[in-house]
């Protein structure tokens, strides 16, 4: 998974460097005499993925036998003869060509760089449990860095890391806090004004067109597709625009297709609270070792006390001042594994002890998160402005005045995470409107939808909404799971067999199924 507001601790690991020798980091360019004059006439010149010691992604791709390349796409598909962008891709041929099924595009989410999805299927995800070698035997595996991300042409507005994260993680609970968030949002949006010629074309719809152009350059009449998180929305949009070119499609941890855009998180507060309660249940069951409380309510009481103390007096931890509006963002979970919950427990304990005035050193994961809040540097590899540009291009934001009212109206029902889920972002003041209306998903493309029952990032309601919009799809739900990302990331032979049966044999379940985790 790529960097998101739920995964501050993994930010450094999400860095993908553009190789100095790569054409993929070139900015917007006009047609040049040395290249084909028609976009569709081009050929991908495959080359080594590894371009030097500063390119860990390229090294991983090279290690699994992938080759890399670039292709040009129109900035604006309504003007195909105009300016172009470069999109970077990786491909690893099927290891059993006699039984080859076609091309499987792997989109790891974000939005963010996804070339590394090729090695993910062969090596398994970091923190996951399995790879998918049988898919690598039967499919050419292809990963694409979407326009403006990774090794593709960049879009960078120069947002300092701490300033953006201070907004993205803010939970303003009063008028003054909302006004501060709006001022920061306006400042960040203004910094993107020089790129107004690109901003309307950062949409998921444009990325779907890029994907279909890639299909033609690969010589395929259809594509199979495996996507997680934002990759589910890209897949759904592709199915809407090019459904007759889809062979088999798996969408894991689906986003609500009607929510994609500036308000993607607006309805996540209840799921975030349920995930926090699940951690509290886990901690209570281990009270003898952890000492946070013998019941779920008691553990949540520790959290409530922490919040109350910080509301009275901010705490300083690791040299960073933590105010009340930053605490909810530090209480988000994204993974309910024992390892993740143990690390989260250490984080909560550190915050609670600091709020009680105890002198402590923050655990490494928390220290890394807090350091990001104080970071005044611009780190293009994080892709903050490109991510927001994608949201702003997918759907227009609501008026600025709506946000404070929305937060106030839901304060009682969503006391902890409501303000975080509903706060304003840069799209409120974006320099340009979307180029097109939001894509409405309503098609009969067969697909397999996979999700965790308690996903805090993409709540189960999104899976249900996508299933309703794609009635030929079938659903696989991992019950009693509070995590984002299921296939390959969690242990369930039931989920694995359903996904593999579909991708390898074309066999969709007759109806929706519910799966359990494997016993440890």
PyMOL commands that set and color helices and strands:
alter all, ss='L'
color gray80, all
select helices_A, chain A and resi 8-10+12-14+23-25+39-41+56-63+97-99+117-123+133-138+161-168+175-191+193-199+204-217+230-245+269-285+287-290+296-312+324-330+338-355+364-373+380-382+384-394+401-409+418-422+426-429+460-469+493-505
alter helices_A, ss='H'
color red, helices_A
select strands_A, chain A and resi 47-48+67-74+84-92+102-107+139-145+223-228+246-252+315-317+320-322+448-452+474-478+513-515
alter strands_A, ss='S'
color yellow, strands_A
deselect
rebuild
show_as cartoon
